[in-house]
């Protein structure tokens, strides 16, 4: 009986590790030099933004939530990047409260850049596991930089300048 339980546990662990490996394999697409994963999301203003619509200009994709302290610290820098660069700044809110909560927050904090409504499945599709999480994307939708954790206006502007030099 004990042997049967041990074998069952070993099989279960093998199956689970196989699923974990499959998840890692599918998320390998989120890497510097790879294209941004496909998506179609509603913004707080009701419009739809797709991954295909990102083509043509540099993009800063920032995953955040209204309850995330480090995310709040990034918002002033993201607002400045949106105001002073040719990059398109897009925030992807991961709040469970939905559009109403996020829209009120955006208005209260004077966020003028595009804010989309995401969810945990989308975040995992982007290989995310903690916020803030930011992708810097070039004109052809290729990822040029990944920030896992807070970033700054200075870092983002350096990334954009390097992208322009390489263009």
MITORBA-319972 format. One record per residue (C-alpha): x, y, z; residue number from 0. Coordinates in pm, 1 decimal, always signed. Layout:
((X,Y,Z),NUM)
...
// end
This chain:
((+0.0,+0.0,+0.0),0)
((+283.3,+235.1,+93.0),1)
((+462.6,+149.5,-234.0),2)
((+145.1,+218.4,-432.6),3)
((+105.6,+557.5,-264.2),4)
((+470.7,+644.1,-337.2),5)
((+434.2,+544.4,-702.7),6)
((+113.9,+745.0,-733.6),7)
((+285.3,+1047.9,-584.6),8)
((+582.6,+1005.5,-820.4),9)
((+349.9,+983.4,-1121.4),10)
((+157.7,+1289.8,-1008.4),11)
((+479.8,+1486.9,-961.5),12)
((+597.7,+1375.0,-1305.4),13)
((+274.2,+1490.1,-1465.0),14)
((+285.5,+1822.2,-1282.0),15)
((+648.5,+1885.1,-1374.7),16)
((+560.1,+1804.5,-1734.9),17)
((+288.3,+2071.5,-1724.1),18)
((+530.9,+2313.9,-1566.9),19)
((+781.3,+2245.0,-1844.2),20)
((+512.7,+2300.0,-2106.7),21)
((+430.0,+2636.0,-1948.1),22)
((+796.7,+2734.5,-1956.0),23)
((+823.1,+2631.8,-2318.9),24)
((+520.1,+2834.6,-2420.7),25)
((+645.2,+3141.1,-2234.2),26)
((+991.2,+3131.8,-2393.8),27)
((+847.4,+3348.0,-2670.9),28)
((+861.9,+3639.7,-2425.6),29)
((+1228.8,+3724.0,-2459.2),30)
((+1445.9,+4000.7,-2595.4),31)
((+1447.0,+3973.1,-2974.2),32)
((+1109.2,+3795.4,-2990.5),33)
((+781.9,+3954.3,-3096.8),34)
((+526.9,+4058.5,-2838.1),35)
((+267.4,+3785.8,-2774.9),36)
((-64.4,+3841.8,-2948.5),37)
((-344.8,+4007.1,-2757.0),38)
((-663.9,+4205.9,-2797.5),39)
((-772.7,+4411.9,-2496.3),40)
((-1027.2,+4679.1,-2411.7),41)
((-903.9,+5009.9,-2281.9),42)
((-1068.1,+5205.3,-2001.3),43)
((-1217.5,+5434.1,-2267.0),44)
((-1385.9,+5135.7,-2437.4),45)
((-1162.4,+5109.7,-2746.4),46)
((-979.1,+4790.7,-2839.0),47)
((-602.3,+4763.2,-2871.9),48)
((-436.9,+4464.1,-3038.1),49)
((-76.7,+4354.2,-3055.7),50)
((-85.8,+4422.3,-3429.6),51)
((-173.5,+4788.2,-3364.2),52)
((+160.4,+4833.3,-3185.3),53)
((+356.5,+4815.1,-3509.6),54)
((+510.1,+5138.0,-3634.4),55)
((+616.5,+5309.3,-3313.2),56)
((+819.4,+5217.5,-3005.4),57)
((+600.7,+5096.9,-2719.7),58)
((+638.8,+5071.5,-2343.7),59)
((+406.0,+4796.0,-2214.3),60)
((+370.7,+4821.8,-1837.1),61)
((+178.7,+4563.5,-1632.9),62)
((+54.5,+4710.0,-1304.9),63)
((-232.2,+4725.4,-1054.8),64)
((-387.5,+5002.1,-848.7),65)
((-297.1,+4824.5,-522.2),66)
((+74.2,+4782.6,-612.0),67)
((+300.7,+5031.5,-430.7),68)
((+603.5,+4996.1,-662.6),69)
((+367.9,+5034.3,-962.0),70)
((+243.4,+5365.0,-819.0),71)
((+603.6,+5481.9,-795.9),72)
((+648.5,+5424.4,-1170.0),73)
((+341.4,+5615.0,-1285.7),74)
((+498.3,+5965.9,-1274.2),75)
((+793.2,+5839.8,-1481.3),76)
((+563.7,+5665.3,-1730.3),77)
((+358.7,+5984.3,-1764.1),78)
((+677.4,+6179.9,-1840.0),79)
((+794.4,+5923.9,-2097.8),80)
((+452.1,+5940.9,-2263.5),81)
((+466.6,+6322.4,-2269.6),82)
((+828.0,+6366.5,-2383.6),83)
((+905.6,+6082.0,-2624.7),84)
((+777.5,+5930.1,-2945.9),85)
((+705.7,+5607.0,-2760.1),86)
((+353.6,+5489.8,-2703.1),87)
((+307.5,+5409.1,-2333.6),88)
((+46.6,+5145.1,-2258.9),89)
((-43.0,+5034.2,-1908.2),90)
((-208.4,+4696.0,-1865.8),91)
((-402.2,+4695.6,-1539.2),92)
((-437.1,+4360.9,-1364.2),93)
((-700.4,+4467.7,-1111.1),94)
((-980.2,+4225.6,-1033.5),95)
((-1211.2,+4523.7,-977.2),96)
((-1238.5,+4571.7,-1352.6),97)
((-1298.9,+4877.3,-1566.2),98)
((-1485.4,+5084.6,-1308.4),99)
((-1208.0,+5071.1,-1046.3),100)
((-926.4,+5120.9,-1297.4),101)
((-1099.0,+5405.8,-1481.6),102)
((-1159.1,+5594.3,-1155.2),103)
((-793.1,+5547.4,-1059.9),104)
((-672.1,+5664.9,-1403.0),105)
((-886.4,+5979.0,-1382.9),106)
((-788.0,+6053.7,-1022.7),107)
((-417.6,+6026.4,-1108.2),108)
((-423.6,+6216.1,-1437.5),109)
((-297.3,+5923.7,-1646.8),110)
((-325.0,+6024.7,-2012.0),111)
((-150.9,+5726.9,-2171.7),112)
((-352.8,+5424.4,-2284.8),113)
((-462.2,+5190.4,-2004.8),114)
((-587.4,+4844.3,-2097.8),115)
((-774.6,+4592.6,-1884.7),116)
((-578.8,+4270.1,-1846.6),117)
((-612.0,+3960.9,-1632.0),118)
((-399.4,+3685.6,-1481.6),119)
((-423.0,+3461.4,-1790.2),120)
((-289.3,+3739.9,-2010.7),121)
((-14.8,+3814.6,-1759.1),122)
((+94.7,+3450.4,-1765.5),123)
((+79.3,+3457.3,-2148.5),124)
((+339.9,+3735.8,-2122.4),125)
((+553.0,+3524.8,-1884.0),126)
((+471.0,+3757.9,-1596.7),127)
((+493.2,+3653.1,-1235.7),128)
((+528.0,+3981.4,-1042.8),129)
((+442.3,+4345.2,-1101.8),130)
((+549.2,+4594.3,-1204.7),131)
((+660.5,+4424.7,-1525.8),132)
((+758.3,+4629.7,-1829.5),133)
((+844.3,+4541.6,-2188.0),134)
((+1014.6,+4789.6,-2420.4),135)
((+910.3,+4709.3,-2776.9),136)
((+1049.7,+4837.9,-3106.2),137)
((+861.6,+4953.0,-3417.5),138)
((+838.2,+4596.6,-3550.7),139)
((+685.7,+4465.5,-3223.1),140)
((+1009.1,+4298.9,-3110.3),141)
((+1098.5,+4310.4,-2741.3),142)
((+1421.6,+4503.7,-2681.6),143)
((+1417.3,+4514.2,-2300.5),144)
((+1235.5,+4343.2,-2013.9),145)
((+1208.8,+4495.3,-1666.7),146)
((+1095.7,+4260.0,-1390.0),147)
((+1039.2,+4510.1,-1114.4),148)
((+1030.5,+4889.2,-1109.5),149)
((+1198.0,+5092.4,-1381.1),150)
((+1265.8,+5463.6,-1422.1),151)
((+1216.9,+5735.4,-1678.7),152)
((+1594.9,+5750.1,-1723.9),153)
((+1622.3,+5378.0,-1801.8),154)
((+1331.2,+5386.9,-2043.6),155)
((+1465.5,+5695.8,-2221.8),156)
((+1805.6,+5524.6,-2256.6),157)
((+1634.2,+5221.1,-2409.1),158)
((+1443.8,+5441.4,-2652.8),159)
((+1759.1,+5634.5,-2746.7),160)
((+1947.4,+5307.7,-2808.9),161)
((+1658.1,+5187.3,-3023.2),162)
((+1675.4,+5510.0,-3229.6),163)
((+2051.1,+5473.8,-3277.4),164)
((+1999.8,+5119.9,-3403.2),165)
((+1723.4,+5220.6,-3645.9),166)
// end
